[in-house]
Each structure stands twice: as C-alpha cells, then as structure tokens.
Amino acid sequence: METKEEGVKLQIAIRCAKALNLLSSLRNCDLKATTNDDDEEKETMKRIIGDLQVELARERLTTKKLKLSGLMELVLQVAVLLFVSAYLLIIAFNVNEN
C-alpha cells in the first residue's frame, strides 16, 4: 500500500513541478512581452514628443514672422502718414505765400 501511495505522491509531485515550470515560463513570456510593449510605447512617445517639438518650433517661427510683418506694416503706415502730412503742410504754406 505504501508503494502505491508513494507512487501516487511522486506522480503528483512531478505534475506539480511540470505545472510550476509551465507557469514560470508563461510568466517570463508575459514579462518579456510587457517589456517589449513598454519599449515600443516609450519609442512611440519619444517620436510623438519630437514631432510636437518640431511643430511647436514651426508655430513659433510663424508667429515671429507675423509679428514682424505686422510691425513693418505699422512702420510703413506711419511713414506714409508723415509724408502725406508733410506734403499737405508744404502745399498749405505755399498757398499762403502766393
């Protein structure tokens, strides 16, 4: 009887060891897959961040160009206003002299 019980216990121990081995290998696969997913996610995030930085730099450059063109437009308007007012003053003084 004891040999049968020992045989059964031995088979159970072998099955448990095999199950433990399979579970361990599955856990390692999951960890490797998770690590690969994390690495891919990090690379994707780095790529997205890089793209957003480039887009931000372009937006800043566009904003600077718009500010510069607005300033130049204002300077030109002031210059035209000064020339027109100077012309009108010259005409006004010439009319009074005649």
C-alpha positions in Angstrom: 0.0 0.0 0.0 2.8 2.4 0.9 4.4 1.9 -2.5 1.2 2.8 -4.3 0.8 5.9 -2.1 4.4 6.8 -2.7 3.9 6.3 -6.4 0.8 8.5 -6.5 2.6 11.1 -4.4 5.6 11.0 -6.7 3.3 11.4 -9.8 1.5 14.4 -8.1 4.9 15.9 -7.3 6.0 15.5 -10.9 2.8 17.1 -12.2 3.1 20.0 -9.8 6.7 20.5 -10.9 5.7 20.5 -14.6 2.8 22.9 -13.8 5.1 25.2 -11.9 7.6 25.1 -14.8 4.9 25.9 -17.3 3.6 28.8 -15.1 7.1 30.1 -14.7 7.7 30.1 -18.5 4.3 31.8 -19.1 5.1 34.5 -16.5 8.5 35.1 -18.2 6.8 35.4 -21.6 4.4 37.9 -20.2 7.2 39.9 -18.7 9.1 39.9 -21.9 6.0 40.9 -23.9 5.3 43.6 -21.4 8.9 44.9 -21.6 8.7 44.9 -25.4 5.4 46.8 -25.3 6.8 49.3 -22.8 9.9 49.8 -25.0 7.7 50.3 -28.1 5.4 52.6 -26.1 8.4 54.7 -25.0 9.8 54.9 -28.5 6.4 56.0 -29.8 6.1 58.6 -27.1 9.6 59.9 -27.9 8.6 60.1 -31.6 5.4 61.9 -30.8 7.2 64.3 -28.4 9.8 65.0 -31.1 7.1 65.7 -33.7 5.3 68.0 -31.3 8.6 69.9 -30.6 9.1 70.4 -34.3 5.6 71.6 -34.8 5.9 74.0 -31.8 9.1 75.4 -33.3 7.4 76.0 -36.7 4.5 77.7 -34.9 6.8 80.0 -33.0 8.6 80.8 -36.3 5.3 81.6 -38.0 4.2 83.8 -35.0 7.5 85.7 -35.2 7.1 86.2 -38.9 3.5 87.5 -38.4 4.7 89.9 -35.6 7.5 91.2 -37.8 5.2 91.7 -40.8 2.6 93.5 -38.6 5.4 95.8 -37.2 6.6 96.5 -40.8 3.1 97.3 -41.9 2.7 99.7 -38.9 6.0 101.4 -39.7 5.0 101.8 -43.4 1.6 103.3 -42.4 3.3 105.8 -40.1 5.8 106.7 -42.8 3.0 107.3 -45.4 1.1 109.4 -42.9 4.2 111.5 -42.2 4.9 112.0 -45.9 1.3 112.9 -46.7 1.1 115.3 -43.8 4.4 116.9 -44.8 3.2 117.3 -48.4 -0.1 118.9 -47.2 1.9 121.3 -44.9 4.1 122.3 -47.8 1.1 122.9 -50.0 -0.6 124.9 -47.2 2.5 127.1 -46.7 3.0 127.6 -50.5 -0.7 128.7 -50.8 -0.2 131.3 -48.1 3.0 132.7 -49.7 1.3 133.4 -53.1 
